[in-house]
Amino acid sequence: MVRRNRNKRRDQQRHAQKRAMERTGLNISANRQDEIIGKIQKGECVFVRKDSRRVSVFDVEFEEQTLRVVYDKQRKSLATIMTKDFE
């Protein structure tokens, strides 16, 4: 089961990177995603809503943009990255 979570985390990282490029034009690698996750874990962001027990949505300042990110606390990864106008 642990291996499965690692694969899911990797898949989420790839998905988030792809969506960030499509939606914001930013190339946000896994390491850069870890920077965003650090901001979430330190409370350096704005909580938007909780979607489930493991998934929450935050607005995070990153490279002079406000990104709306979906954070998976179980896997400690970003499920996706959007622009602030996404609901």
WOHUSUL-V996205 format. One record per backbone hydrogen bond with DSSP energy under -0.5 kcal/mol. NH is the residue of the N-H (numbers start at 0). CO is the residue of the C=O. Records with the same first field share a line. If there is no record, write none. Layout:
BEGIN
NH->CO / CO
END
This chain:
BEGIN
4->0
5->1
6->2
7->3
8->4
9->5
10->6
11->7
12->8
13->9
14->10
15->11
16->12
17->13
18->14
19->15
20->16
21->17
22->18
23->19
24->19 / 20
25->19
27->25
28->26
32->28
33->29
34->30
35->31
36->32
37->33
38->34
39->35
40->36
41->37
42->38 / 39
43->38
44->42
45->58
46->44
47->56
48->56
50->48 / 54
51->54
55->70
56->48
57->68
58->45
59->57 / 66
61->64
64->61
66->59 / 64
67->81
68->57 / 66
69->79
70->55 / 68
71->76
72->53 / 70
75->71
76->71
78->69 / 76
79->69
81->67
83->65
85->82
END
